[in-house]
Amino acid sequence: MNEIGIIPNFTGRAIHDMYASYFTYTTFEHGVCNSHIIRELTLAFEEYKQAWAEKLIQLLQKALRTVKSSIRKGNDSIDARTLAKYEERYMILVENGLTENPLATRGSPHTRGKVKQSKVRNLLDRLHKHREHVLIFMYDFSVPFTNNEAERDLRMVKVKLKISGCFRSVAGLDIYCRIRSYVATARKNGIGAFNALVGAFKGRPFIIQQRVAAE
């Protein structure tokens, strides 16, 4: 991660999937992608019959609806009483899950190494330890609920690799990434992909610096 050169130079808040190595970096703030959390909670509910997991999904989605409603009303925060209620409910559900999924114990006193825990227990430990990062979207409206948008921007590159197996040249890779970046940036600024491409072919490409200056 250091050699790629992105994370060591990153500032702000990174929204990620709670991969433990990310938390070793203290030069930026952290947030959790709740779409990843909901996927894991769905697995816990559907495969392992954990009722608390379904309730926690519903709680996160309800909190997100409250945030969106507050934004539509022109507010920049949720009232303290509602925040406290959501956080209390979150902790009750996680504690219920921890009770339902106790720590695994060593089968033999002669066995060495760390005792392997279940997937559900590991999820619960992360939810408990990183509560503030899971719920940060409620307290700071500038923090997104999910990083799915960033993943969608990368997905087509992976699809290209899956179909073709590789890029045949560095130049071809550079051209492909520039086109994908151009289209994605245009969409984020309200310009349709077709119009952005037509503009580029006509010599009038979408340029974000010009739009910012004009605004």
C-alpha positions, -999 to 999 in steps of 0.1 A, spaced: 0 0 0 29 23 7 45 16 -27 13 24 -46 17 59 -32 -19 68 -26 -26 61 11 6 76 25 -2 109 8 -40 108 14 -56 134 36 -93 137 46 -114 107 54 -111 73 37 -142 52 34 -132 16 34 -142 -20 43 -125 -21 77 -95 -40 63 -72 -40 94 -42 -26 76 -61 6 68 -64 15 105 -26 14 109 -25 47 91 -31 77 114 -25 105 89 -62 106 78 -97 100 93 -115 67 88 -151 58 79 -167 24 71 -185 15 39 -219 4 52 -227 -14 20 -199 -38 29 -214 -41 64 -249 -48 51 -236 -75 29 -219 -92 58 -250 -87 80 -271 -102 53 -249 -133 52 -251 -136 90 -289 -134 89 -295 -157 58 -268 -183 63 -263 -183 101 -299 -173 112 -288 -144 133 -319 -123 139 -299 -94 154 -282 -90 120 -314 -83 102 -324 -57 128 -291 -40 125 -295 -37 87 -329 -21 93 -314 3 119 -286 14 95 -311 19 67 -334 39 89 -305 61 101 -296 67 64 -332 77 56 -331 102 86 -299 117 72 -314 121 37 -346 136 51 -326 161 72 -306 171 41 -338 177 21 -351 199 49 -319 220 47 -305 208 80 -268 200 85 -273 177 115 -296 153 133 -309 162 168 -289 148 197 -318 128 210 -323 109 178 -285 103 175 -284 89 210 -313 66 203 -298 52 171 -264 47 188 -280 30 218 -300 7 196 -268 -1 176 -249 -11 208 -278 -32 221 -280 -52 188 -242 -57 187 -242 -68 224 -270 -93 216 -249 -107 188 -218 -110 210 -239 -129 236 -253 -152 209 -218 -158 195 -193 -162 224 -156 -164 219 -144 -197 207 -123 -216 233 -92 -237 228 -100 -273 223 -68 -286 238 -44 -270 262 -16 -283 240 -28 -264 209 -8 -234 200 -16 -202 182 -46 -179 181 -80 -195 185 -100 -191 152 -133 -173 156 -164 -176 135 -171 -152 106 -200 -138 126 -179 -133 158 -152 -115 138 -178 -92 123 -193 -84 157 -159 -76 171 -153 -52 143 -187 -36 147 -181 -31 184 -145 -18 180 -152 5 151 -187 18 161 -178 54 156 -165 47 121 -196 27 112 -220 55 124 -199 86 114 -223 92 85 -250 102 111 -228 128 127 -211 143 96 -233 146 65 -202 151 43 -193 115 50 -210 91 25 -229 60 37 -210 38 12 -180 39 -10 -198 20 -38 -194 49 -62 -156 46 -60 -159 9 -65 -181 13 -96 -155 36 -111 -130 8 -108 -152 -21 -117 -151 -17 -155 -113 -19 -154 -116 -53 -137 -142 -64 -162 -118 -54 -190 -91 -75 -174 -114 -104 -169 -125 -104 -205 -92 -96 -222 -68 -110 -195 -45 -80 -198 -38 -47 -215 -15 -53 -245 5 -21 -238 10 6 -212 -1 32 -238 -34 13 -243 -39 11 -206 -33 48 -202 -58 56 -230 -85 33 -215 -81 48 -180 -82 84 -193 -115 77 -212 -131 60 -182 -120 88 -159 -133 115 -183 -167 98 -185 -170 91 -148 -160 127 -139 -185 141 -164 -213 120 -149 -205 132 -114 -209 168 -127 -243 162 -143 -230 156 -178 -243 125 -196 -216 101 -210 -229 105 -246 -229 143 -245 -194 143 -229 -180 120 -256 -197 140 -284 -183 172 -270 -148 156 -269 -150 145 -306 -162 180 -316 -132 196 -298 -153 209 -269 -145 184 -241 -160 187 -206 -134 204 -185 -142 206 -148 -119 236 -141 -138 257 -165 -171 248 -150 -159 256 -115 -145 290 -126 -178 298 -144 -198 290 -113 
